């Protein structure tokens, strides 16, 4: 079945005076003179007007006008559209120069296209001469209703209107998202005025999941004289559609340029060896071109063989094909990356899918595979893919939802030996093992510094202590690094004369409470499960005794979604602190925000309690 993408996605919102009828290509002096939006003085840009209208002939037209208020707002001049033809895009940039309105038209040379599949493209538009104070006016047309209509964005919206005429040519259903109010003018006619900007809070999966909008599910589209299509109305039907597609399912059934190598490997290797061989061949031999895709590129085999690079789909669908040819039980998992928003199980829209993983079934269980990142290993997928659930395609018209967050844990195990002395500053010997998702974070940061010595300086700035030596031992085949370093803790101690105060958690991952807002409108997304464990041993000299030791404590949220444990003990001149912090649930409803905020505040208060030592006289 031919797939149809005709969604338009634009990077911006709406603003200014709530006008019901605005003429395209004609802006007012007042719009150009606007310097600050009075309802939100911090706004970098504002959507003055946004109107979409769907006609009975199947034609959809959108007119959007944006005012640029600051340098940061100029990013809203870079637009990305998914529509059938760039010839249907018109735009102007207006500026005020010497008191005169200057109008500049978008040229076709400033429109760049990238084919996704079957002649459908992403069009990227770079508007000319955009500066602080500019007004951008854009209009475009395409056939079919868009898959979503946003009434809210991350900048304020002054006026937004959507009118949908029911027609036999396009059959659709809609679902409302977000928390804002939408006024119904008439049947299938809606508007929203003076919509505040959606505030992006910490630990949100992606703002587009929670803004006020309509999502549409198309069931049929007919363009008279052009085509007729039934659109997939369930996720199993999407499985069928994809498995029949020549740039998805047909790729899986054809091992391509590697078929000769596969014949040799298939005869000699065990199942585990086959998985290992295929995975590391694709990971190490082919470089990812930074494109997240669901479908393979044109001339995919040629690009992989000759250019040694490809998109995520080029790499991972070829990997699935290799494993399938070697009689390994393997299936594709389709998903939406974090920056692309969550998949909606109730609305099976392929436009929301932009990534594919391999999923291998073995005697030991299921294993995710992603060979597009050279830092990954079998079973480990990148953070961008930890986005709720993916759709596991088990065959034509068959599949099931699978969790993407359950199998990956960010892990750190730490041993700290602190030696208090009577003649110099305390010193610490630190050893820690970092693995899984924490390793991916670490290796990305480490490569920015290129050497142990430069990374030592980074740790000095991070912990605010003098790190005197540093060594790392990397095991890339296991996604593990072991760090060993020594540090002078002079900055971690306060000398009060007869007493010393020591911060024993100087190397702890906690710096501050991430939850600072008074309230919350969106669910809390902590991305991945986490395990941090630390054992801190403190050796005292003869002239120091413990004056006060904080109390041990174990606390957790409901159902142990988050766990914090700290135990203090003393034997002679040795103290030991055992610390555990675990995140076992990654998503919490916004109703739990105050609980989480208070929970983190309590942890911060606890680890900021110093140990008090008294000097013997």
Protein Blocks (a to p, Z undefined) as FASTA:
>chain_A
ZZddfbdcdddddehjddfbdcehiacfklmmpmbdfklmkbmbdcfbdcddddfkopac
dddddddfbfklmmmmpccdddfblklpccdddddeehiacdddddfklpccddfbghia
cdddddehiaehiacddddddedjdfbdcfbdfbdcfbdcddddddfkbccddddedjbd
cddfbghiacdehiacddddehifblklmmccdddddfbdcdehiaccdddfbfklmmmm
mmmpcklmmmmmpgkjmlmmmmmmmmmpcfklmmmmmmmmmmmmpccehiacfbdcehkl
mmmmmnopacfklmmmmmmmmmmmnopacdddddddfknopadfklccfklpcbdcdddd
dfkbccdddfkbfkbcehiacfklmghjadddfbghiacdddfklmpccddddddddddd
fkbccddddddddehjlmmmmmmmmmmnopaklmmmmmmmmnopacfbdcddddfknopa
cddddddfklmpccehjaccddfklmpmbfbdfblbfbdfbdcdehiacddddddddddd
fkbccfbdcdddddddehhlaccddddddehjaccdddddddfbfbdcfklmmmmmmmmm
mmmmmmmpccdddddZZ
